Amino acid sequence: MASEYSLTVVLEKMYENQLGLEAALMELVLLVEQQGYEPVGENAGFNHQGLARLRNLEKD
């Protein structure tokens, strides 16, 4: 099955929607942590830091 979107297009869309993706990820993490899966929250923290670094690079 051929993909409708190329990797380049998908990455560009992710870049354009960083804040929305970050908010959705954090909401998901909070829900999962409430269910007792704390390692997921720790891993998401690293993702959150990575997104923050990308935003800082964009500002420079």
C-alpha positions in Angstrom: 0.0 0.0 0.0 1.5 3.3 -1.0 1.7 6.1 1.5 -0.4 9.2 0.9 2.2 11.4 2.6 5.9 11.4 2.1 8.2 11.4 5.2 9.2 15.0 4.3 5.5 16.1 4.4 4.9 14.3 7.7 7.9 15.8 9.3 7.0 19.3 8.1 3.5 18.9 9.5 4.9 17.7 12.9 7.2 20.7 12.9 4.3 23.1 12.2 2.2 21.6 15.0 4.8 21.2 17.7 2.7 22.9 20.4 -0.4 21.0 19.7 1.5 17.7 19.7 3.2 18.6 22.9 -0.1 19.4 24.6 -1.7 16.2 23.4 1.4 14.1 24.5 1.3 15.6 28.0 -2.4 15.0 28.4 -1.8 11.4 27.4 1.1 11.0 29.8 -1.0 12.4 32.7 -3.8 9.9 31.9 -1.3 7.0 31.7 0.4 8.0 34.9 -2.9 8.1 36.7 -3.3 4.4 35.7 0.0 3.5 37.4 2.5 3.5 34.5 5.0 6.0 35.8 7.9 5.0 33.5 5.8 6.3 30.6 5.8 9.8 32.3 9.6 9.7 32.7 10.1 8.9 29.0 7.7 11.6 28.0 9.7 14.0 30.1 12.6 13.4 27.7 10.3 14.0 24.7 9.1 17.2 26.3 12.7 18.4 26.8 13.5 17.6 23.1 10.5 19.7 22.0 11.6 22.6 24.1 15.0 22.4 22.6 13.5 22.5 19.1 11.5 25.6 20.0 14.6 27.3 21.3 16.6 26.5 18.1 13.7 27.9 16.1 13.9 31.2 18.1 17.7 31.6 17.5 
